[in-house]
């Protein structure tokens, strides 16, 4: 379609893709699919809505939220039928790696039992007691002492050890190895595919997985279970294919360094079939590996690392964010990352820490670790305040904690687009990272599966006109820059001349001429009325107001009370079939009520919603019971 430049970059988590299959290395910390309509997206939802070619992805198997590793999705009905049959008949072979700090009873053995669900857990019972039959094969492949010396192959109990040490090991085998300071890595091959079967069988045999507290494992940063390998037959060629997920992607801050060096790498078919279009991807494309050589804690396994370390959480970010295209994202998101009230962002060459209190010594130490992992030039900390509507003050600006101070203005990169940031403008730094995926939707012209940003029209198809976008509450014009990069003529509206001037600099950073676009200083509600009188019409209108604001023309605006009024004011300048984007970060406003307010305003204006897509926070802003989602955004095509 003329006027749209489709954006596509390779995701770090991609292992393999062709016309029928998509294979990824799922990071720990993300569900297979969304647990509820307004919760954070699972890996399936996030992928399916990200690219038009992935719109027909289908789930074939699942991994628990805290389990990382190989997942395969079908892209066509033919692939779905073939692979579903292979999974149902147990023709798909899978191998997992687990880490435990307890004694593994044998070098190689199998467990077969019946599983029954009791609440959130599954219990293993004898086969004659009834229940779903589950069978798992285990093989001990490596062990390491807390000092960091690992051993592979041979007899892991006695190889390369002197007789005195062998006698000592035999005396220790009956008690938990955590007492002796040993950590063992076990390969698990599930013959059947029952929920939690590896976790249940490992615990039943006396070596619960490290981090799997549900089944008696020692507390750790995550459940140390990784889906390392998956073998299937291609749905079209019938060729056997084996895919492997590199363990270093899952091991950041969790596995001992020597375990992470075990030869568990990516594999693709040895001889691709004739005539097939195949894309394969290196899942560790960065020169220093998945997270850099400093990302793993020095000396020993996770059990000997500080329990507060968050380096394991980087695996989620590194798996879903391409660092070649994006160097600004959230590293620690409060309680969801085990750090209540503390938020840390990477902003190019600098780290920004935020909380309501000064940094503790442990937080300073963790920031030093993160700075080392990302080769950050400097680290700043900002004290958050909940005083809504208060004017920014100099003391609101982030204060230097480590390294060198950032210059007055510096740039970051997001989806290949450059943005200017500053730590010298009080409370705001110039870009809201939680809107990254929504800005990308403007870049790509793709909102969600089956939902293109623009409907095809003869004028657009022939290139006779540009599509037009109105960005209200534009701030530093991040949305506008992305739309302009995609070929739109943009109108940016904001109540601050300073922010609009900042937006013009963002245009210039990306070789976009600000003179070809419109920047309006003024109140959004007032100018929506003026634009309506001028008979202006837009293909896309963006509404992202602050939770609270005040203007001379319209007085106080509160999102929960006045959002419907804002939508009503915007509809007269939205073309029939145009797209309305509505967003709010009103933390206490339930998503159901927000969506009802928007829909009521649309219907009350005698307009009809043709399509809608609710977009939650991006994956580097994970929501949880302890850290509920605050951002609510929806894309609507309105007749």
C-alpha positions as CSV (number, residue, x, y, z in Angstrom):
1,X,0.0,0.0,0.0
2,X,1.4,3.4,-0.9
3,X,2.1,5.7,2.0
4,X,3.1,2.9,4.5
5,X,6.6,1.6,5.0
6,X,6.3,-1.8,6.6
7,X,8.8,-2.4,9.4
8,X,10.3,-5.7,10.2
9,X,13.3,-6.6,12.3
10,X,14.4,-10.1,13.4
11,X,13.5,-10.8,17.1
12,X,16.3,-12.3,19.2
13,X,14.0,-15.1,20.3
14,X,13.4,-16.4,16.8
15,X,15.1,-19.8,16.1
16,X,13.5,-20.7,12.7
17,X,10.7,-19.6,10.4
18,X,9.3,-20.8,7.0
19,X,5.9,-20.6,5.4
20,X,4.5,-23.2,7.8
21,X,6.4,-23.0,11.1
22,X,7.6,-20.4,13.6
23,X,10.0,-21.6,16.3
24,X,11.1,-19.4,19.2
25,X,13.1,-19.5,22.3
26,X,10.5,-18.4,24.9
27,X,12.0,-16.4,27.8
28,X,11.2,-17.2,31.4
29,X,8.7,-14.8,32.9
30,X,6.2,-14.7,30.1
31,X,3.1,-16.9,29.8
32,X,2.4,-19.0,26.7
33,X,-0.9,-17.1,26.3
34,X,-2.6,-14.3,28.1
35,X,-4.2,-15.6,31.4
36,X,-7.1,-13.1,31.1
37,X,-8.5,-10.6,28.6
38,X,-6.7,-7.5,30.0
39,X,-3.6,-9.1,31.5
40,X,-0.2,-8.9,29.9
41,X,0.2,-10.7,26.6
42,X,1.6,-14.2,26.4
43,X,4.3,-15.0,23.9
44,X,1.6,-16.3,21.5
45,X,-0.5,-13.2,21.7
46,X,2.5,-10.9,21.4
47,X,3.8,-12.7,18.3
48,X,0.5,-13.2,16.7
49,X,-0.4,-9.5,16.7
50,X,3.1,-8.3,15.9
51,X,3.5,-9.2,12.2
52,X,0.8,-9.6,9.6
53,X,2.4,-12.9,8.4
54,X,1.9,-14.3,11.9
55,X,-1.8,-13.5,12.2
56,X,-2.8,-17.2,11.9
57,X,-0.4,-18.6,14.4
58,X,-1.8,-21.5,16.4
59,X,-0.7,-22.9,19.8
60,X,0.4,-26.5,19.6
61,X,2.0,-27.0,23.1
62,X,2.6,-24.9,26.2
63,X,5.4,-24.0,28.5
64,X,4.9,-22.8,32.1
65,X,5.5,-19.1,32.7
66,X,8.8,-19.6,34.4
67,X,10.0,-22.3,32.0
68,X,12.1,-21.1,29.1
69,X,13.1,-22.7,25.8
70,X,11.9,-24.1,22.5
71,X,8.3,-23.5,21.4
72,X,6.9,-24.2,17.9
73,X,3.8,-22.5,16.4
74,X,2.0,-23.4,13.2
75,X,1.3,-20.7,10.6
76,X,-1.0,-22.6,8.3
77,X,-4.0,-25.0,8.7
78,X,-2.0,-27.8,7.1
79,X,0.8,-27.3,9.6
80,X,-1.6,-27.1,12.5
81,X,-3.3,-30.4,11.5
82,X,0.0,-32.2,11.0
83,X,1.8,-31.0,14.2
84,X,-1.3,-31.5,16.3
85,X,-1.4,-35.1,15.3
86,X,2.3,-35.5,16.0
87,X,1.9,-34.0,19.5
88,X,-1.2,-36.2,20.2
89,X,0.6,-39.4,19.2
90,X,3.8,-38.4,21.2
91,X,5.8,-38.4,17.9
92,X,7.3,-35.0,18.9
93,X,10.4,-35.6,21.0
94,X,11.4,-33.0,23.7
95,X,14.4,-32.7,26.0
96,X,14.6,-30.3,29.0
97,X,17.4,-29.3,31.2
98,X,16.8,-28.7,34.9
99,X,19.1,-27.5,37.8
100,X,18.8,-28.9,41.3
101,X,20.7,-28.6,44.5
102,X,19.6,-32.0,45.8
103,X,21.0,-35.5,45.2
104,X,20.0,-37.2,42.0
105,X,19.5,-40.9,43.0
106,X,20.9,-42.5,39.8
107,X,22.8,-41.5,36.6
108,X,20.0,-42.5,34.3
109,X,16.4,-43.8,35.1
110,X,12.7,-43.4,34.2
111,X,9.6,-42.5,36.2
112,X,6.1,-43.6,35.3
113,X,3.1,-42.8,37.4
114,X,-0.4,-41.4,37.3
115,X,-0.9,-37.6,37.9
116,X,-3.9,-36.1,39.6
117,X,-4.6,-32.4,40.1
118,X,-5.1,-31.1,43.7
119,X,-5.6,-27.3,43.7
120,X,-2.6,-25.6,42.0
121,X,-0.4,-28.8,42.3
122,X,-0.3,-32.2,40.7
123,X,0.3,-35.3,42.7
124,X,2.0,-38.5,41.5
125,X,0.3,-41.8,42.3
126,X,0.8,-45.4,41.4
127,X,-0.6,-46.3,38.0
128,X,-3.2,-48.6,39.5
129,X,-4.6,-45.7,41.5
130,X,-5.9,-44.1,38.4
131,X,-5.3,-40.7,36.7
132,X,-3.4,-39.5,33.6
133,X,-0.4,-41.6,32.9
134,X,2.9,-39.7,32.8
135,X,6.4,-41.0,32.0
136,X,9.7,-39.1,32.2
137,X,13.2,-40.2,31.5
138,X,16.0,-38.6,33.5
139,X,19.8,-38.5,32.9
140,X,22.4,-36.7,35.1
141,X,24.7,-34.8,32.8
142,X,26.7,-32.4,34.9
143,X,27.4,-31.3,38.5
144,X,29.2,-28.4,39.9
145,X,30.6,-27.4,43.3
146,X,29.7,-23.9,44.6
147,X,33.3,-22.9,43.7
148,X,32.4,-23.1,40.0
149,X,34.2,-26.2,38.8
150,X,31.9,-28.4,36.7
151,X,32.2,-31.8,35.2
152,X,30.7,-33.3,32.1
153,X,30.4,-36.9,30.8
154,X,31.5,-40.2,32.4
155,X,30.2,-40.9,35.9
156,X,29.3,-37.5,37.3
157,X,29.7,-39.0,40.8
158,X,33.3,-40.2,40.6
159,X,35.0,-39.1,37.4
160,X,38.3,-37.3,37.7
161,X,38.2,-37.4,41.5
162,X,40.6,-38.9,44.0
163,X,39.5,-41.9,46.3
164,X,39.1,-39.7,49.3
165,X,36.8,-37.4,47.5
166,X,34.8,-40.3,46.1
167,X,34.3,-41.7,49.6
168,X,33.1,-38.3,50.8
169,X,30.7,-38.0,47.9
170,X,29.2,-41.4,48.7
171,X,28.7,-40.3,52.3
172,X,26.9,-37.1,51.2
173,X,24.6,-38.6,48.6
174,X,21.8,-39.3,51.1
175,X,21.4,-35.7,52.2
176,X,20.5,-32.6,50.1
177,X,23.4,-31.4,48.0
178,X,22.7,-27.8,49.0
179,X,24.3,-28.8,52.3
180,X,27.3,-30.0,50.5
181,X,27.5,-27.2,48.1
182,X,26.8,-29.2,44.9
183,X,24.5,-28.3,42.0
184,X,23.4,-30.9,39.4
185,X,22.1,-30.5,35.9
186,X,19.7,-33.2,34.7
187,X,18.3,-33.9,31.2
188,X,14.6,-34.8,31.3
189,X,12.8,-36.3,28.4
190,X,9.0,-36.4,28.8
191,X,7.6,-39.4,27.0
192,X,4.1,-38.1,27.6
193,X,3.1,-34.4,27.7
194,X,1.3,-33.9,31.1
195,X,1.2,-30.6,32.8
196,X,4.0,-30.2,35.4
197,X,5.1,-33.8,34.9
198,X,8.8,-33.1,34.9
199,X,8.5,-31.0,38.0
200,X,6.3,-33.6,39.8
201,X,8.5,-36.5,38.9
202,X,11.7,-34.7,39.9
203,X,10.3,-33.8,43.3
204,X,9.0,-37.3,43.8
205,X,12.5,-38.7,43.3
206,X,13.9,-36.3,45.8
207,X,15.5,-33.7,43.6
208,X,13.0,-30.8,43.1
209,X,14.0,-28.2,40.6
210,X,15.8,-25.2,41.9
211,X,13.3,-22.4,42.3
212,X,10.3,-24.6,42.1
213,X,8.9,-23.9,45.5
214,X,5.5,-25.3,44.5
215,X,7.1,-28.7,44.6
216,X,9.6,-28.2,47.4
217,X,12.5,-26.7,45.6
218,X,14.9,-24.3,47.1
219,X,13.8,-20.7,46.5
220,X,15.6,-19.0,43.6
221,X,15.2,-16.2,41.1
222,X,13.2,-18.5,38.7
223,X,12.2,-22.1,38.2
224,X,15.4,-23.5,36.6
225,X,13.8,-25.6,33.9
226,X,14.6,-25.0,30.2
227,X,13.1,-26.7,27.1
228,X,16.4,-27.3,25.3
229,X,15.4,-29.4,22.3
230,X,12.4,-30.3,20.2
231,X,12.3,-32.8,17.3
232,X,9.4,-33.1,14.8
233,X,8.7,-33.8,11.2
234,X,8.0,-30.9,8.9
235,X,4.3,-30.8,8.0
236,X,5.0,-30.5,4.2
237,X,8.3,-32.4,3.5
238,X,8.1,-34.9,6.3
239,X,11.8,-34.2,7.0
240,X,12.8,-34.7,10.6
241,X,13.9,-31.4,12.2
242,X,15.5,-30.7,15.5
243,X,15.5,-27.3,17.1
244,X,17.6,-26.3,20.1
245,X,17.4,-23.2,22.3
246,X,20.8,-22.0,23.6
247,X,20.9,-22.4,27.4
248,X,22.8,-19.1,27.8
249,X,19.7,-17.2,26.9
250,X,17.9,-18.8,29.9
251,X,20.8,-18.8,32.3
252,X,21.4,-15.1,32.8
253,X,21.9,-14.7,36.6
254,X,20.7,-18.3,37.3
255,X,23.0,-21.0,36.0
256,X,26.7,-21.4,36.9
257,X,29.0,-20.2,34.1
258,X,30.3,-23.6,33.5
259,X,26.8,-25.1,33.0
260,X,26.0,-22.3,30.6
261,X,29.0,-23.4,28.5
262,X,27.7,-26.9,28.0
263,X,27.2,-27.7,24.3
264,X,23.5,-27.1,24.0
265,X,23.2,-24.9,21.0
266,X,20.8,-24.1,18.2
267,X,20.1,-26.7,15.5
268,X,18.3,-26.5,12.1
269,X,17.7,-29.2,9.5
270,X,20.9,-30.5,8.0
271,X,19.5,-30.4,4.5
272,X,16.6,-28.0,3.9
273,X,14.0,-29.5,1.6
274,X,13.8,-28.5,-2.1
275,X,11.8,-25.4,-3.0
276,X,11.2,-24.3,0.6
277,X,11.6,-20.7,1.7
278,X,13.5,-20.9,5.1
279,X,14.6,-18.3,7.5
280,X,16.9,-19.3,10.3
281,X,18.1,-17.1,13.1
282,X,21.0,-17.0,15.5
283,X,19.4,-16.5,18.9
284,X,22.5,-15.1,20.4
285,X,23.6,-12.4,17.9
286,X,25.4,-10.0,20.2
287,X,29.2,-9.9,20.3
288,X,29.4,-10.7,24.0
289,X,26.6,-13.3,24.0
290,X,23.1,-13.1,25.3
291,X,23.8,-10.5,28.0
292,X,27.5,-9.9,27.8
293,X,30.3,-11.6,29.8
294,X,29.5,-9.7,33.0
295,X,25.8,-10.6,33.1
296,X,26.3,-13.8,35.1
297,X,27.2,-13.5,38.8
298,X,30.8,-14.4,39.5
299,X,31.5,-17.6,41.4
300,X,29.0,-20.4,41.8
301,X,25.4,-21.1,41.0
302,X,22.3,-19.1,41.8
303,X,22.2,-20.5,45.2
304,X,25.4,-18.7,46.1
305,X,24.4,-15.4,44.5
306,X,22.6,-12.5,46.2
307,X,18.9,-13.3,46.3
308,X,18.1,-9.8,45.3
309,X,19.9,-9.9,42.0
310,X,17.6,-9.2,39.0
311,X,20.0,-10.3,36.2
312,X,17.8,-13.3,35.5
313,X,15.0,-10.9,34.5
314,X,17.1,-9.6,31.7
315,X,16.4,-12.8,29.7
316,X,12.9,-11.7,29.2
317,X,14.0,-8.3,27.8
318,X,16.8,-9.7,25.8
319,X,14.6,-12.4,24.2
320,X,11.9,-10.0,23.0
321,X,13.8,-6.7,22.3
322,X,16.4,-6.5,19.5
323,X,19.3,-4.5,21.0
324,X,20.5,-3.6,17.5
325,X,17.2,-1.7,16.9
326,X,16.3,-0.7,20.5
327,X,18.5,0.5,23.3
328,X,15.8,2.0,25.6
329,X,13.6,-0.3,27.7
330,X,12.7,-1.2,31.3
331,X,15.1,-3.5,33.1
332,X,13.4,-3.7,36.5
333,X,9.6,-3.3,36.9
334,X,8.9,-3.1,40.5
335,X,7.3,-6.1,42.3
336,X,6.9,-8.0,39.1
337,X,10.7,-8.3,39.0
338,X,10.9,-8.9,42.8
339,X,11.7,-5.2,43.6
340,X,8.6,-3.5,45.0
341,X,8.6,0.2,44.3
342,X,11.8,0.2,42.3
343,X,12.0,0.8,38.5
344,X,15.1,0.8,36.4
345,X,15.4,1.7,32.7
346,X,18.1,1.5,30.2
347,X,18.2,4.7,28.2
348,X,21.0,4.2,25.6
349,X,24.3,4.7,27.3
350,X,22.7,5.5,30.7
351,X,20.6,3.8,33.4
352,X,17.8,5.6,35.2
353,X,16.6,4.3,38.6
354,X,13.3,5.5,40.0
355,X,11.6,5.0,43.4
356,X,9.9,7.0,46.1
357,X,13.0,6.7,48.4
358,X,16.7,7.1,48.2
359,X,18.7,4.1,47.1
360,X,19.6,1.4,49.6
361,X,23.1,-0.1,49.6
362,X,21.8,-3.3,48.0
363,X,20.2,-1.3,45.2
364,X,23.4,0.7,44.6
365,X,25.2,-2.6,44.3
366,X,22.7,-4.0,41.8
367,X,22.8,-0.9,39.7
368,X,26.6,-1.3,39.6
369,X,26.0,-4.9,38.3
370,X,23.6,-3.6,35.6
371,X,25.9,-0.8,34.6
372,X,28.6,-3.3,34.1
373,X,26.4,-5.7,32.1
374,X,25.4,-2.9,29.7
375,X,28.6,-0.9,29.7
376,X,26.6,2.1,30.9
377,X,28.5,5.4,31.0
378,X,26.5,6.7,34.0
379,X,23.6,5.8,36.4
380,X,21.1,8.3,37.8
381,X,18.3,8.0,40.4
382,X,15.1,9.9,40.5
383,X,12.7,10.3,43.5
384,X,9.1,9.7,42.4
385,X,6.3,11.7,43.8
386,X,2.5,11.1,43.7
387,X,1.6,14.8,43.7
388,X,-0.5,15.0,40.5
389,X,-0.4,18.1,38.4
390,X,2.6,19.7,40.3
391,X,4.9,21.8,38.1
392,X,8.3,20.2,37.5
393,X,11.1,21.5,39.7
394,X,14.9,21.2,39.3
395,X,15.1,18.8,42.2
396,X,12.8,16.4,40.3
397,X,15.6,15.8,37.8
398,X,17.5,12.5,38.2
399,X,20.6,12.8,40.3
400,X,24.0,11.1,39.4
401,X,24.8,7.9,41.3
402,X,27.5,6.2,39.4
403,X,29.8,7.0,36.5
404,X,29.7,10.2,34.4
405,X,26.8,12.6,34.1
406,X,24.7,12.5,30.9
407,X,25.0,15.5,28.6
408,X,22.3,18.1,28.4
409,X,20.7,16.2,25.5
410,X,21.4,12.6,24.4
411,X,19.8,10.2,22.0
412,X,18.4,6.7,22.3
413,X,17.2,4.3,19.7
414,X,13.8,2.6,19.6
415,X,12.7,0.3,16.7
416,X,15.4,2.0,14.6
417,X,14.0,5.5,15.3
418,X,16.1,8.1,17.1
419,X,14.7,10.2,20.0
420,X,16.3,12.9,22.1
421,X,16.2,12.6,25.9
422,X,17.3,14.8,28.7
423,X,17.8,14.4,32.5
424,X,17.6,18.2,32.9
425,X,13.9,18.8,32.3
426,X,12.5,18.0,35.8
427,X,10.2,15.1,36.1
428,X,10.1,14.0,32.4
429,X,12.9,12.7,30.3
430,X,11.3,12.9,26.9
431,X,9.8,9.5,26.0
432,X,7.4,7.1,27.7
433,X,8.9,3.6,27.1
434,X,5.6,1.8,27.8
435,X,4.2,3.1,24.5
436,X,7.0,1.5,22.4
437,X,4.8,-1.2,20.9
438,X,2.1,1.3,20.0
439,X,4.7,3.5,18.3
440,X,5.8,0.5,16.4
441,X,2.2,-0.1,15.1
442,X,2.4,3.3,13.5
443,X,5.8,2.4,11.9
444,X,4.6,-0.9,10.6
445,X,1.1,0.0,9.6
446,X,-0.1,-3.1,11.4
447,X,-2.2,-2.8,14.5
448,X,-3.0,-6.5,15.2
449,X,-3.9,-9.8,13.5
450,X,-6.5,-8.9,10.8
451,X,-6.3,-5.2,11.7
452,X,-4.2,-3.0,9.3
453,X,-3.8,0.6,10.3
454,X,-5.1,1.9,7.0
455,X,-7.9,0.5,4.9
456,X,-7.1,0.3,1.2
457,X,-8.5,3.1,-0.9
458,X,-7.9,4.2,-4.5
459,X,-6.4,7.5,-3.5
460,X,-3.9,5.9,-1.1
461,X,-3.1,3.0,-3.5
462,X,-2.4,5.4,-6.3
463,X,-0.3,7.6,-4.1
464,X,-2.6,10.6,-4.8
465,X,-2.6,11.6,-1.1
466,X,-0.8,11.1,2.1
467,X,-2.6,9.6,5.1
468,X,-3.1,12.1,7.9
469,X,-2.7,11.7,11.6
470,X,-3.7,13.9,14.5
471,X,-1.6,13.4,17.6
472,X,-3.2,15.2,20.6
473,X,-1.3,15.6,23.9
474,X,1.7,15.1,21.6
475,X,4.4,15.7,24.3
476,X,7.7,15.3,22.4
477,X,5.9,13.9,19.3
478,X,7.1,10.3,19.5
479,X,3.9,9.0,17.9
480,X,4.1,11.7,15.2
481,X,7.7,10.9,14.3
482,X,6.9,7.2,13.8
483,X,3.8,8.0,11.7
484,X,5.9,10.4,9.6
485,X,8.6,7.8,9.1
486,X,5.8,5.6,7.7
487,X,4.7,8.3,5.2
488,X,2.0,10.2,7.1
489,X,1.5,13.9,7.2
490,X,1.2,14.6,10.9
491,X,-0.4,17.2,13.1
492,X,0.9,17.4,16.6
493,X,-1.1,19.2,19.3
494,X,0.2,20.1,22.7
495,X,-0.3,22.7,25.5
496,X,3.5,23.2,25.8
497,X,5.7,25.0,23.2
498,X,8.7,23.5,24.8
499,X,7.5,20.0,24.2
500,X,6.6,20.8,20.6
501,X,10.0,22.3,19.9
502,X,11.5,19.1,21.4
503,X,9.3,17.2,19.0
504,X,10.7,19.2,16.0
505,X,14.2,18.2,17.1
506,X,13.0,14.6,17.1
507,X,11.8,15.0,13.5
508,X,15.1,16.4,12.5
509,X,17.0,13.6,14.2
510,X,15.3,11.2,11.8
511,X,15.8,13.3,8.7
512,X,12.2,14.4,8.6
513,X,11.6,18.0,7.7
514,X,9.4,19.6,10.5
515,X,8.2,22.2,8.0
516,X,6.3,19.5,6.1
517,X,4.3,18.7,9.2
518,X,2.0,20.8,11.5
519,X,2.7,21.7,15.2
520,X,-0.2,23.3,17.1
521,X,0.2,25.0,20.5
522,X,-3.0,24.9,22.4
523,X,-5.6,23.1,24.4
524,X,-6.7,19.7,22.8
525,X,-10.4,20.1,23.4
526,X,-10.4,23.6,22.1
527,X,-8.5,22.7,19.0
528,X,-10.6,19.7,18.2
529,X,-13.5,22.0,18.0
530,X,-11.6,24.4,15.8
531,X,-10.4,21.7,13.5
532,X,-14.0,20.5,13.1
533,X,-15.1,23.9,12.1
534,X,-12.4,24.0,9.5
535,X,-13.7,20.6,8.1
536,X,-10.4,18.9,8.8
537,X,-10.5,15.1,8.7
538,X,-7.9,12.6,9.8
539,X,-7.2,8.9,9.0
540,X,-5.9,8.3,12.5
541,X,-6.4,10.2,15.8
542,X,-4.3,9.5,18.9
543,X,-5.6,10.3,22.3
544,X,-3.1,9.9,25.1
545,X,-4.0,12.5,27.8
546,X,-2.4,12.8,31.2
547,X,-4.4,11.5,34.0
548,X,-4.8,15.0,35.3
549,X,-4.4,18.4,33.5
550,X,-5.6,21.9,33.6
551,X,-6.1,24.6,30.9
552,X,-7.6,28.1,30.9
553,X,-10.0,27.2,28.1
554,X,-11.5,24.0,29.5
555,X,-10.5,23.9,33.2
556,X,-9.6,20.7,35.0
557,X,-9.4,17.4,33.1
558,X,-9.5,14.2,34.9
559,X,-9.3,11.0,32.9
560,X,-11.8,8.9,34.7
561,X,-14.4,11.7,34.6
562,X,-13.7,13.4,31.3
563,X,-12.4,10.8,28.9
564,X,-15.8,10.3,27.2
565,X,-16.0,14.0,26.6
566,X,-12.5,13.9,24.9
567,X,-13.6,11.0,22.6
568,X,-16.8,12.9,21.7
569,X,-14.8,15.9,20.8
570,X,-12.4,13.9,18.6
571,X,-15.0,12.0,16.5
572,X,-16.1,14.8,14.3
573,X,-12.6,15.1,12.8
574,X,-12.1,11.3,12.4
575,X,-12.9,10.0,8.9
576,X,-15.4,7.2,8.5
577,X,-13.4,4.0,8.7
578,X,-10.6,5.9,10.4
579,X,-8.7,4.6,13.5
580,X,-9.0,6.1,17.0
581,X,-6.3,5.3,19.5
582,X,-7.3,5.8,23.1
583,X,-4.8,5.5,26.0
584,X,-4.7,6.2,29.7
585,X,-2.3,5.5,32.5
586,X,-4.9,6.1,35.2
587,X,-3.8,3.3,37.6
588,X,-7.0,2.9,39.5
589,X,-9.3,2.9,36.5
590,X,-10.3,-0.7,35.7
591,X,-9.8,-1.5,31.9
592,X,-13.5,-2.6,31.6
593,X,-14.6,0.8,32.8
594,X,-12.2,2.7,30.6
595,X,-13.3,0.7,27.5
596,X,-17.0,1.2,28.4
597,X,-16.4,4.9,28.6
598,X,-14.8,5.1,25.2
599,X,-17.5,2.8,23.6
600,X,-20.3,4.8,25.2
601,X,-18.9,8.1,23.7
602,X,-18.6,6.5,20.2
603,X,-22.1,5.1,20.3
604,X,-23.5,8.3,21.7
605,X,-22.1,10.1,18.7
606,X,-24.0,7.7,16.3
607,X,-20.7,6.1,15.2
608,X,-20.1,2.4,15.1
609,X,-17.0,0.4,16.1
610,X,-15.9,-1.9,13.3
611,X,-12.7,-3.3,14.8
612,X,-11.0,-3.1,18.1
613,X,-7.7,-4.3,19.7
614,X,-6.8,-3.9,23.3
615,X,-3.0,-3.5,23.7
616,X,-1.6,-4.0,27.3
617,X,1.8,-3.0,28.6
618,X,4.8,-4.3,26.6
619,X,6.7,-7.3,28.0
620,X,9.4,-5.3,29.7
621,X,6.6,-3.8,31.9
622,X,5.2,-7.2,33.2
623,X,2.1,-7.1,35.3
624,X,1.5,-9.3,38.3
625,X,-0.8,-9.5,41.3
626,X,1.9,-7.5,43.2
627,X,2.4,-5.0,40.4
628,X,-0.9,-4.6,38.5
629,X,-1.0,-3.1,35.0
630,X,-1.6,0.6,34.9
631,X,-1.5,1.3,31.2
632,X,-4.6,0.7,29.1
633,X,-4.7,1.3,25.4
634,X,-7.1,0.4,22.6
635,X,-7.2,0.8,18.8
636,X,-10.6,1.2,17.3
637,X,-11.7,1.4,13.7
638,X,-14.8,3.6,13.7
639,X,-17.4,3.8,10.9
